[in-house]
Each structure stands twice: as C-alpha cells, then as structure tokens.
Amino acid sequence: MPRIRIDAVLVQAVIAGALSFAHLHDLAEAAGQDGWKAWAYPVSVDLLLVAAWRRMRTTADNRAAWAWFVIALAASLGANVATAGLLDLGDVPAWLRILVAGWPALAFLGGTLLVHTPTTAPAEPDPVPAAAPPAAPAAEPVPDVTVERASEPAPELPPAPAAGPAPVPVPAPASAAVPPALLDHARKLADAHRTATGARIDSATLRARLGVPAPLADAINAQLA
C-alpha cells in the first residue's frame, strides 16, 4: 500500500481547512442557520473553491473560473475576519443574513457553470517542414576517350561452287496414282468452280479443296484438262 507522506505543507493545509471550516460554521449559525444547515455552509464554500481551482489548472485563461475562485475565497476569508471580533455575532446585520441565505443558490450556479463550461482544446503546433535532402555533389565531367582499332584484313571466302544445270522436274504420272473416286470428286469441284467464277480451277485451289499433296493435285488437274 502507498504510504501517505506527512510534511509541513500537509499539516498546514489541515489546520487552515479546520479553522476556516469552523469560522464558516460559526458565521452561518450566527446568521440564523442552525443545526445541519450551519455545517453545510463550510462544505459548500470549500467545494466551490476546489472546483474553481481545478478548472483554473485545466484552462489557465478561463475568466469564469478565476471569478468563482475569487468569490469562494472572499466568502472563506470574510468568515475568518468576521469571527475575529470585528463583527458582533450576537447581532448580525441584515445584509449579512441575506448573503448567507442566498449563498446556496449562488454556489450551485457557480458549480454548474464550472462543470459545464467547455474547455478550450490546445492549439495544435504548426507542422515542422521537412528538411530538404542534401544536394548530391556535381559529377565531374569524364573526358572523351577515342579508341582507335587497327583495321583487320577481311577474311577470304571460299570460292563459290560452279553452277551446274538446273534440275528438270520430273512430272508425276498422270493417271496411275489418282483414284477414280477422287478424280470424279475433283471433276465436280472443277465444274462448280468454273460455274461460279467462269475460269478453270488451278492446282492450288484444287489442292486446298481436296486436302491432298501438291504433286497429286497437279496430276488431278492435268487429267481434268
């Protein structure tokens, strides 16, 4: 458990609070507030004093908190001075009775205003501009270097072979390798092509229609002529 540290300031605060509490009680009782009402007045004054002090610590420039702190402090100091022999507690003046009787409403108003007064949000600091990155050092110019290469002799190419006579294509046999059914089908395709275009069908078209090799298409086309 945390231990309470007793020092001179704490002892002084207890003594001051007890004396102020007693003086406020005596003044309220002399002003016509008897019984438990006389004991409630010191509590009301001290609570308003503490509420104003806390609001002042939260917002230093709160004028309302300062005003209610001064009012509560004046009530406490006034009771201390009045009970020191400067005021006849047996014959309290009417204005003091009025102040004591109206204090509860005044303290309630001050406490309500202190509790419900919005606090001013602290101003956000301006963003610090980011430091510019250090400039890179300028690159030194590289001198132009020209590399000269010695000319190499062109390699000797081997002599081209002597051109011989072009081979003569051997025509494929016209009728030996063409089946009759394929020939009849090719003849129908050739007639349809002549009817559609008015021209004789060539070997490339016939090969594409029949799906046969080029030599076979040439042989079929030769037999269709």
VOFIKE-701292 format. One line per 2 residues: their letters; for each residue x, y, z of N, C-alpha, C. Coordinates in steps of 0.001 Angstrom, whole numbers. Layout:
<nodes>
A = X/Y/Z/X/Y/Z/X/Y/Z ~ ...
</nodes>
This chain:
<nodes>
MP = 838/-1197/0/0/0/0/879/1257/0 ~ 461/2273/-770/1226/3515/-760/1083/4222/579
RI = 2165/4716/1107/2158/5393/2399/2009/6894/2194 ~ 1215/7527/3057/1000/8968/2977/2201/9677/3601
RI = 2781/10554/2834/3941/11301/3336/3459/12569/4037 ~ 3756/12678/5307/3326/13826/6109/4459/14851/6112
DA = 4169/16045/5624/5153/17122/5639/4492/18380/6169 ~ 5246/19458/6192/4758/20714/6779/3604/21292/5987
VL = 3632/21136/4672/2566/21709/3846/1247/20994/4117 ~ 1286/19658/4259/65/18913/4522/-523/19270/5892
VQ = 344/19399/6896/-137/19776/8235/-738/21171/8209 ~ -97/22087/7486/-608/23456/7402/-1951/23488/6685
AV = -2124/22655/5655/-3398/22629/4943/-4513/22091/5830 ~ -4224/21090/6645/-5246/20552/7542/-5659/21588/8588
IA = -4685/22288/9158/-5002/23317/10170/-5823/24438/9554 ~ -5406/24923/8360/-6126/26027/7721/-7541/25605/7357
GA = -7703/24378/6841/-9035/23915/6491/-9945/23773/7695 ~ -9410/23262/8813/-10237/23101/10015/-10666/24446/10588
LS = -9747/25420/10642/-10094/26737/11177/-11102/27446/10275 ~ -10880/27373/8937/-11823/28011/8028/-13192/27359/8111
FA = -13209/26029/8234/-14476/25315/8361/-15237/25773/9612 ~ -14503/25905/10730/-15140/26315/11983/-15656/27750/11904
HL = -14895/28656/11279/-15324/30048/11171/-16565/30181/10297 ~ -16618/29430/9217/-17799/29470/8360/-19026/28910/9090
HD = -18811/27867/9868/-19927/27315/10635/-20454/28312/11654 ~ -19537/28994/12359/-19961/29954/13372/-20707/31131/12741
LA = -20219/31602/11578/-20878/32728/10926/-22263/32336/10426 ~ -22396/31146/9827/-23699/30711/9342/-24678/30512/10501
EA = -24181/30009/11618/-25059/29821/12767/-25498/31148/13359 ~ -24580/32143/13351/-24946/33462/13849/-25932/34162/12929
AG = -25908/33812/11625/-26820/34432/10663/-28171/33761/10624 ~ -28429/32827/11513/-29750/32218/11600/-29839/30827/11020
QD = -28727/30233/10561/-28734/28879/10010/-28280/27924/11118 ~ -29210/27210/11704/-28879/26345/12821/-28906/24873/12406
GW = -28371/24036/13289/-28396/22594/13036/-27476/22180/11892 ~ -27952/21229/11087/-27146/20708/9990/-26894/21739/8899
KA = -27767/22771/8826/-27584/23806/7803/-26308/24600/8046 ~ -25980/24847/9303/-24753/25590/9602/-23516/24787/9212
WA = -23570/23461/9310/-22439/22633/8922/-22339/22473/7388 ~ -23436/22667/6678/-23398/22518/5220/-22746/23702/4531
YP = -22767/24884/5166/-22200/26073/4520/-20699/25950/4307 ~ -19899/25522/5284/-18457/25385/5021/-18154/24390/3889
VS = -18946/23307/3851/-18734/22326/2775/-19014/22954/1420 ~ -20071/23747/1320/-20421/24387/52/-19345/25351/-412
VD = -18813/26142/535/-17769/27117/167/-16504/26403/-277 ~ -16079/25379/450/-14843/24676/94/-14968/23920/-1226
LL = -16153/23335/-1480/-16337/22633/-2757/-16264/23585/-3944 ~ -16862/24756/-3823/-16784/25730/-4913/-15351/26205/-5111
LV = -14612/26346/-4020/-13213/26769/-4120/-12379/25709/-4851 ~ -12600/24449/-4513/-11833/23377/-5153/-12220/23226/-6634
AA = -13528/23339/-6959/-13960/23219/-8356/-13365/24326/-9224 ~ -13355/25555/-8677/-12765/26667/-9441/-11267/26477/-9618
WR = -10603/25953/-8588/-9158/25732/-8692/-8827/24655/-9732 ~ -9602/23599/-9787/-9363/22558/-10779/-9609/23067/-12199
RM = -10652/23895/-12360/-10904/24451/-13682/-9782/25394/-14096 ~ -9228/26142/-13155/-8107/27028/-13468/-6874/26237/-13879
RT = -6647/25082/-13272/-5500/24265/-13647/-5677/23647/-15029 ~ -6948/23362/-15399/-7205/22794/-16728/-7054/23838/-17816
TA = -7649/25011/-17598/-7586/26112/-18574/-7150/27365/-17829 ~ -5929/27780/-18084/-5370/28889/-17300/-6046/30220/-17610
DN = -6509/30419/-18839/-7092/31709/-19217/-8618/31724/-19099 ~ -9177/30857/-18238/-10633/30810/-18046/-11024/31887/-17041
RA = -11636/32957/-17516/-12002/34065/-16617/-13120/33676/-15661 ~ -14046/32816/-16094/-15135/32391/-15220/-14590/31623/-14020
AW = -13618/30765/-14243/-13019/30017/-13136/-12337/30953/-12154 ~ -11624/31945/-12669/-10988/32920/-11779/-12027/33689/-10982
AW = -13143/34057/-11608/-14167/34840/-10910/-14786/34032/-9771 ~ -15133/32772/-10015/-15735/31948/-8965/-14723/31571/-7895
FV = -13478/31471/-8252/-12439/31232/-7244/-12318/32422/-6302 ~ -12365/33633/-6849/-12292/34842/-6010/-13527/34935/-5120
IA = -14712/34584/-5648/-15939/34657/-4835/-15864/33682/-3655 ~ -15456/32423/-3937/-15352/31449/-2850/-14269/31822/-1850
LA = -13154/32367/-2337/-12087/32797/-1438/-12526/33967/-578 ~ -13299/34891/-1169/-13798/36026/-392/-14768/35556/698
AS = -15598/34552/403/-16518/34024/1415/-15766/33377/2564 ~ -14693/32639/2224/-13917/31990/3275/-13148/33010/4107
LG = -12472/33955/3443/-11719/34970/4179/-12645/35893/4962 ~ -13808/36198/4384/-14757/37064/5094/-15232/36428/6386
AN = -15471/35110/6362/-15898/34430/7595/-14777/34425/8627 ~ -13526/34251/8187/-12406/34251/9116/-12226/35620/9777
VA = -12369/36671/8969/-12206/38029/9513/-13388/38407/10399 ~ -14610/38008/9980/-15804/38406/10735/-15838/37769/12116
TA = -15329/36563/12226/-15359/35879/13532/-14143/36209/14390 ~ -13299/37142/13942/-12103/37513/14714/-12386/38638/15700
GL = -13647/39020/15875/-14020/40071/16814/-14441/41352/16150 ~ -14352/41413/14809/-14781/42620/14098/-16290/42676/13911
LD = -16976/41573/14141/-18428/41527/13940/-19065/40936/15188 ~ -20126/41583/15627/-20876/41092/16786/-21755/39943/16317
LG = -21352/38699/16681/-22103/37531/16225/-23456/37429/16909 ~ -23672/38201/17982/-24983/38204/18630/-25978/39105/17924
DV = -25458/40042/17122/-26337/40962/16399/-25814/41106/14972 ~ -26099/40134/14139/-25613/40113/12751/-26473/41043/11923
PA = -25864/41894/11075/-26664/42817/10261/-27500/42078/9226 ~ -28522/42803/8744/-29470/42173/7821/-28811/41792/6506
WL = -27896/42615/5972/-27274/42312/4683/-26449/41027/4737 ~ -25831/40766/5958/-25070/39530/6076/-25991/38323/6141
RI = -27133/38484/6772/-28100/37386/6783/-28595/37066/5376 ~ -28782/38155/4584/-29232/37944/3196/-28158/37199/2387
LV = -26873/37565/2568/-25795/36890/1834/-25683/35422/2223 ~ -25808/35154/3538/-25707/33760/3983/-26884/32945/3462
AG = -28086/33528/3467/-29271/32798/2998/-29218/32563/1485 ~ -28617/33489/745/-28559/33328/-717/-27334/32588/-1212
WP = -26436/32236/-302/-25210/31555/-742/-25458/30193/-1405 ~ -26369/29333/-933/-26545/28029/-1604/-26885/28142/-3085
AL = -27784/29078/-3423/-28129/29244/-4841/-26942/29758/-5639 ~ -26174/30693/-5036/-25006/31227/-5730/-23944/30148/-5931
AF = -23731/29316/-4919/-22737/28248/-5050/-23177/27201/-6068 ~ -24474/26900/-6110/-24972/25930/-7101/-24791/26458/-8519
LG = -25073/27756/-8719/-24884/28357/-10044/-23424/28314/-10460 ~ -22524/28673/-9545/-21101/28653/-9888/-20597/27256/-10188
GT = -21005/26270/-9388/-20555/24901/-9660/-21067/24362/-10975 ~ -22330/24696/-11306/-22894/24223/-12587/-22161/24835/-13767
LL = -21871/26128/-13692/-21162/26784/-14794/-19746/26245/-14952 ~ -19099/25947/-13832/-17738/25430/-13918/-17710/24022/-14514
VH = -18698/23218/-14171/-18707/21843/-14667/-19040/21782/-16146 ~ -19983/22605/-16581/-20480/22525/-17960/-19823/23520/-18901
TP = -18805/24247/-18454/-18093/25148/-19356/-17121/24332/-20192 ~ -17228/24383/-21523/-16315/23578/-22350/-14890/24083/-22226
TT = -13989/23145/-22203/-12575/23503/-22155/-12067/23782/-23555 ~ -11164/24718/-23648/-10585/25082/-24937/-9510/24085/-25304
AP = -9668/23480/-26455/-8672/22497/-26891/-7363/23193/-27167 ~ -6247/22605/-26776/-4954/23242/-27043/-4678/23339/-28525
AE = -4114/24456/-28877/-3813/24690/-30289/-2741/23730/-30764 ~ -2983/23165/-31922/-2018/22227/-32469/-827/22995/-33027
PD = 380/22524/-32740/1555/23230/-33271/1630/23109/-34780 ~ 2193/24118/-35382/2365/24091/-36830/3307/22962/-37216
PV = 2985/22264/-38281/3879/21171/-38688/5238/21695/-39087 ~ 6243/21001/-38646/7614/21389/-38965/7920/20964/-40391
PA = 8337/21893/-41240/8641/21500/-42627/9793/20507/-42671 ~ 9626/19540/-43536/10663/18510/-43663/11924/19114/-44259
AA = 13034/18709/-43704/14313/19223/-44188/14575/18725/-45605 ~ 15062/19626/-46420/15355/19258/-47804/16531/18291/-47840
PP = 16468/17273/-48675/17598/16332/-48752/18850/17031/-49251 ~ 19993/16633/-48750/21234/17283/-49194/21448/17087/-50686
AA = 21912/18153/-51302/22138/18116/-52750/23314/17203/-53062 ~ 23128/16393/-54066/24204/15487/-54470/25325/16286/-55125
PA = 26580/15925/-54855/27692/16662/-55485/27668/16491/-57000 ~ 28033/17562/-57651/28035/17531/-59113/29069/16537/-59617
AE = 28652/15738/-60585/29566/14739/-61144/30627/15420/-62001 ~ 31851/14974/-61820/32936/15542/-62614/32817/15086/-64064
PV = 33065/15987/-64998/32963/15586/-66416/34013/14551/-66776 ~ 33596/13554/-67500/34507/12494/-67928/35093/12876/-69282
PD = 36389/12905/-69386/36973/13292/-70695/36645/12252/-71765 ~ 36423/12766/-72944/36128/11888/-74080/37389/11110/-74471
VT = 37261/9817/-74575/38382/8954/-74962/38033/8285/-76283 ~ 38868/8455/-77231/38667/7852/-78555/39585/6658/-78695
VE = 39005/5506/-78943/39787/4275/-79096/39854/3940/-80579 ~ 41008/3889/-81073/41213/3547/-82481/41637/2083/-82588
RA = 40955/1351/-83426/41264/-50/-83652/41921/-234/-85019 ~ 42912/-1050/-84984/43609/-1298/-86256/42699/-2087/-87184
SE = 42733/-1724/-88417/41882/-2388/-89406/42372/-3815/-89621 ~ 41465/-4735/-89565/41797/-6143/-89753/41509/-6545/-91201
PA = 42299/-7417/-91737/42032/-7854/-93130/40768/-8680/-93203 ~ 40019/-8460/-94238/38767/-9191/-94428/39060/-10665/-94648
PE = 38321/-11544/-94006/38589/-12994/-94216/38275/-13408/-95644 ~ 39113/-14323/-96142/38924/-14811/-97503/37787/-15825/-97536
LP = 36851/-15625/-98418/35718/-16519/-98569/36092/-17655/-99500 ~ 35579/-18832/-99232/35885/-19947/-100149/35225/-19711/-101501
PA = 35825/-20188/-102541/35242/-19965/-103885/33899/-20662/-104023 ~ 32983/-19941/-104671/31649/-20490/-104869/31701/-21666/-105834
PA = 30917/-22688/-105564/30932/-23844/-106497/30372/-23456/-107861 ~ 30878/-24108/-108831/30446/-23811/-110205/28990/-24202/-110396
AG = 28258/-23287/-111019/26825/-23515/-111213/26611/-24569/-112288 ~ 25878/-25593/-111920/25578/-26646/-112897/24214/-26414/-113514
PA = 23817/-27237/-114365/22491/-27085/-114999/21376/-27358/-113998 ~ 20300/-26564/-114065/19173/-26714/-113146/18498/-28054/-113364
PV = 18119/-28695/-112247/17444/-29995/-112420/16065/-29825/-113026 ~ 15783/-30707/-113888/14497/-30659/-114586/13480/-31450/-113769
PV = 12358/-30796/-113326/11366/-31536/-112533/10739/-32656/-113351 ~ 10630/-33764/-112671/10050/-34925/-113338/8554/-34897/-113087
PA = 7767/-34811/-114086/6309/-34776/-113874/5812/-36082/-113303 ~ 4875/-35937/-112440/4285/-37121/-111815/3388/-37828/-112816
PA = 3256/-39098/-112690/2355/-39828/-113625/958/-39322/-113496 ~ 327/-39222/-114643/-968/-38547/-114694/-2072/-39399/-114144
SA = -2135/-40665/-114546/-3328/-41418/-114185/-3086/-42589/-113271 ~ -1798/-42900/-113053/-1557/-44116/-112283/-1892/-43926/-110828
AV = -1591/-42714/-110240/-1704/-42526/-108789/-3002/-41881/-108390 ~ -3960/-41580/-109249/-5201/-40888/-108916/-6330/-41889/-108858
PP = -6956/-42077/-107718/-8107/-42993/-107648/-9274/-42439/-108459 ~ -10097/-43302/-108989/-11235/-42816/-109799/-12229/-41997/-108989
AL = -12494/-42410/-107747/-13477/-41667/-106928/-12986/-40253/-106659 ~ -11655/-40142/-106389/-11096/-38817/-106133/-11119/-37961/-107382
LD = -10907/-38622/-108533/-10945/-37883/-109787/-12358/-37386/-110085 ~ -13380/-38208/-109805/-14756/-37764/-110031/-15112/-36595/-109106
HA = -14676/-36689/-107872/-14963/-35602/-106926/-14255/-34322/-107350 ~ -13020/-34450/-107856/-12292/-33273/-108315/-12959/-32658/-109534
RK = -13523/-33525/-110409/-14202/-33001/-111587/-15447/-32205/-111198 ~ -16163/-32669/-110157/-17337/-31907/-109687/-16904/-30556/-109128
LA = -15786/-30547/-108369/-15299/-29279/-107808/-14864/-28333/-108914 ~ -14260/-28914/-109992/-13806/-28067/-111091/-14991/-27478/-111838
DA = -16061/-28279/-112031/-17249/-27758/-112711/-17924/-26669/-111873 ~ -17983/-26880/-110578/-18609/-25860/-109717/-17783/-24581/-109712
HR = -16457/-24736/-109758/-15600/-23553/-109766/-15744/-22786/-111071 ~ -15845/-23524/-112190/-15997/-22854/-113482/-17361/-22148/-113539
TA = -18386/-22786/-112955/-19713/-22148/-112977/-19726/-20877/-112137 ~ -19003/-20888/-110996/-19027/-19736/-110091/-18138/-18611/-110578
TG = -16969/-18967/-111155/-16005/-17904/-111497/-15857/-17724/-112999 ~ -16231/-18716/-113746/-16071/-18629/-115193/-14666/-18952/-115646
AR = -13797/-19406/-114750/-12418/-19731/-115092/-12135/-21159/-114684 ~ -11071/-21725/-115263/-10684/-23085/-114939/-10028/-23105/-113573
ID = -10293/-24148/-112810/-9715/-24254/-111472/-8232/-24539/-111583 ~ -7416/-23925/-110715/-5979/-24152/-110726/-5616/-25217/-109712
SA = -4319/-25615/-109724/-3862/-26700/-108854/-3891/-26306/-107373 ~ -3572/-25030/-107063/-3544/-24610/-105650/-4939/-24649/-105047
TL = -5932/-24184/-105811/-7310/-24219/-105297/-7802/-25643/-105163 ~ -7452/-26468/-106142/-7873/-27853/-106090/-7223/-28580/-104916
RA = -5956/-28282/-104653/-5289/-28918/-103521/-5922/-28492/-102207 ~ -6330/-27195/-102108/-6954/-26712/-100880/-8325/-27329/-100681
RL = -9094/-27548/-101810/-10427/-28131/-101679/-10357/-29619/-101335 ~ -9399/-30323/-101931/-9330/-31767/-101719/-8504/-32139/-100501
GV = -7553/-31279/-100103/-6683/-31606/-98981/-5677/-32666/-99330 ~ -5097/-32599/-100554/-4130/-33592/-100998/-2797/-32902/-101218
PA = -1700/-33661/-101314/-394/-33050/-101585/-363/-32357/-102946 ~ 644/-31485/-103072/758/-30702/-104310/983/-31576/-105539
PL = 1858/-32610/-105498/2025/-33431/-106735/748/-34128/-107166 ~ -23/-34607/-106181/-1265/-35277/-106531/-2279/-34292/-107098
AD = -2294/-33058/-106545/-3209/-32043/-107078/-2834/-31676/-108505 ~ -1506/-31629/-108805/-1093/-31325/-110178/-1512/-32441/-111132
AI = -1387/-33669/-110662/-1776/-34798/-111535/-3258/-34783/-111800 ~ -4072/-34497/-110758/-5517/-34458/-110969/-5887/-33321/-111919
NA = -5248/-32171/-111729/-5540/-31023/-112588/-5142/-31283/-114040 ~ -4073/-32062/-114175/-3681/-32401/-115541/-4692/-33319/-116205
QL = -5303/-34220/-115453/-6298/-35119/-116035/-7629/-34402/-116279 ~ -7891/-33318/-115519/-9109/-32552/-115747/-9031/-31659/-116956
A = -7848/-31444/-117494/-7693/-30528/-118637/-8258/-31130/-119897
</nodes>
